[in-house]
Amino acid sequence: MSGEKCISWTKTIDFELIKEIKMRTGTTVNDVLLTCLAGSLRRYLRSEGMDNPTDVQIIVTVNTRSPNILSRDNIPLENHSSGSLYNLPVGVADPLKRLLETKRRMDNFKSSSDWRVFGFIHSQIVGRLPDFIGRFVAFAFSPHCSLILSNVPGPLTPFQIGGKEVMTAIAWPPLIGDTGMSIAMFSYAGTLRMSVLSDKAVLANPGKLTEKFIEEFDEMYEYVKNGPTLIAVDSTACKKYF
């Protein structure tokens, strides 16, 4: 690692468009965003000369805070999250098949106990031990993932700081151990931004990735808007309704 950090972020995305995709495909907001991330990584890797990108293992953080707290006037500044390893389907070329595969894998992810166990260990055990042990645990995870993804919802309505309304919000998760890239998908007051923090040795121009994320999202939205409604029946199949 070079130690030099680079950042980039997308324009705001209307959250209603994301919800429209998930409603017409029978998936979730998280499924849609992960699919777009997989597609943008695939586009980037192909633009860099990799003809057949393979799946990418990442760490996905999970919000363990109650959704009701997001609408309160005073949101506690506390960290209530967990996470676990997830195999992002970058190797799936077809966008629709990628979306269904993302949903299948994410359904398995949610039903597993891995992220609950990890959250308990981190908060109740590692968090109470000396700092060097926490760093050791972080470095132990690094060889097993290519990036860290934080997809945690922000406030549903605008809030003020010092009497001034906050117009937009961007987040960058910290890099853990030797992991060279982190990505955040942060929603705020009806919009969402995808942002990238990378070590220069891993990704010197993260703007390329954020651009390809927007390209991937726009293409998916146009496909879903103009195509048939797809209802996901289970984790492995869907039916088409014309």
N, C-alpha and C positions, 0 to 999 in steps of 0.2 A: 504494500500500500504506500502511496505517496504522502498521505497525510493532508493533501490539499483537497478541499471539498468544492463540489460544483452543485448548483441548484437550478431547477426550472419548474414551471407550473403551467397548467393549461388555462385557457379562458374559462369563464364560468359556464357550466352546463345546467340547463333548466331541469330541475328534478322531476318535473311533470313528464318530460320526455323519457326519462329513465323508467318511471312508473308505467308509462304507456307500453314500453317494450316488455316489461315483466308481466303486465296484465295480458298482453296478446300472446305471450309464450308460456304462460303458466309457470313462470320461474319466480325468482326473488330479485330484489335490487342487488343484493350481494352477488348472485349468479351472473347478472348482466355485467356488473363492473369487473368481476374476475375474468369473464369471457373477453371483454374489451382489453383488459391488461394482457391476457395471453395472446390476443391477436396483435396488439401493438408490439410486444416483444418478438413475435414471429416476424412481423414486417421489418422491425429493426435488424434482426439477425440476418434476414434474407438480403437486406440492403447492404450489409457488411460482408456478403459473400458466402453465407451459409445457406446452401440450397434446401436442405431438409432439417430444420431445427427440431430438436427433441424437447420433451417435456422438461420443465424447470422446477426444481424443488425449492419452496420458499417457506418462510415462517409467516403464518397469518395470525394477527392479533384478534382477540375476541372481546367485545364489549360485555362486561358482566354487570354493568350499571342498569338499573331499571329504566325502561323507556320513558316512564312518567316524569322522571327528574329533568328531562330535556326541555320541558315546557315551563319549568318553574322560573321565577324571577331571579332567584339566587342559586346558581349551580355550584356545589362544593368543588373546590380545587383539589380533587383527590384522584388517584389513579386506580380505577377498578377495571382491570383487563387481564386477560390470559392469552394463551396462544399455543400453537402447535405446528408441526410440519404439514405441508400441503403440496401435492404434486400438480402444478399448474399445466393444463393441457396445451402447451405451446406447439406440440407436434401434430395437433389436429388441424388440418388445413381448412376444411369447410366450416364457415362461421356457425351455421345452425347445429351441426354435429358437435362443434366445440362447446356451444351453449348447453346442449343436453348432457355432454360429458362433464362439463363443469358442475352442473346441477347434481349429477349422480355422485361425483366425488365429494361435493360439498354436503350433500345429504348424509353420506357416510361419515364425513368429518364431524358434523353436528351430533350425530348419534353416538359417536365414540366418547370414551371418557378421557381421552388423552389430554384435551385442553383443560378439563377440570382438574386433573391430577397435576398438570404443569402449573396451573394457577395456584393450587394449594401449596405445592412445594416452594414456589417462588415467594409467595406472600407470607407463609407461616414458618418456613424453614430457612431458605436462602436469605430472605429479608431480615432475619434476626441474627444472622451470622456475620462475622467480620467481612469487610469490603472485599478483601482479596479472594475470598471464596466465591463471591458473586461474579467477580471478573473471570475466575477459572471456569465457572459454569457457562458464562457467555462465550468464552473462547471454545468450549467443548461443543457448542451448537454450531459454530461458524462453518466447519468443514461440510456440514450437512445441508446448507441452504445457500442459495445464490443472492437472495434479497429478503428484506423484511417488509411486509405489507401491513399497514394500519388502515383499516376501513371502519372507522368509528364515527357515528353520527354526531354532529354538533348541534347547537341550539336551533330549535325549529322557527323561532321568531327573532327579529333583530334585537340586539341589546346595546346598551350605551356604556362608554367608558369616559369618565370625567365630563358627563353631560353631552358627549358627542356620539352619534349613532355609528356603530361599526358597519361599514359598507360591505366588506368581504373578509374572509378569513382563510389563511393558508397554513398548513402544518407540515413539518418535516420530522418524522420519527428519527431518533438518534441511531447511529450505526452501532451495532453490537459486536464486540470481539473483532474478528477479521472480516466480517461481512462488509462488502464494498458498496452496497446500495440499499436504500430504503425508499419506499413509496407510500404516500398517504392519499387516501380518498376521503376528503373531509367535506361534509355537507354543512351548509349554513343558510338558514332563512330561505329555503326553497331553491338553492343552487348547490352545485358541487364542483370542486376543483380536484384534479389529480396533480400531485406534486412529487418531484424526484430529488433526492439527495444522494450524491454519489462521490466516491473517491475518484480523483482524476485518473488514477491508474486503471480503474475498472470501466468508467464511462466518462470521457472527457467532455462530451457535449450532450447532457441530458435533455436538451431542447429537442433533439431528434426523437427521443422516446415520447415526450409529451405531445409533439406534433402527430405522431403516429397513433397515439391514443385517441385524439380527436378524430383523425381519419377513420379509425376503426369504429368509433361510436357513431359517427355520421352515417357510415355505410350500413351498420346494423339497423339504425333507426329507419333509414329509407327502405331497407329490405322488409322490415317488419311492418312498416306503415302501408306499403304497397302490396304486400303479400297476404296469404291467408292467415287466419288466426290459428295459432298452434297451442294446443292444450296439453301440457305435460301430464300424462296419466300416472307415471311412476318415475323412478330414477333412470330407467333405461329406454323408455319408449314415449311416443307422443302420437296424437291423432290430429288430422287436419280437418278443419271445418271451413268450407268454402261459402 
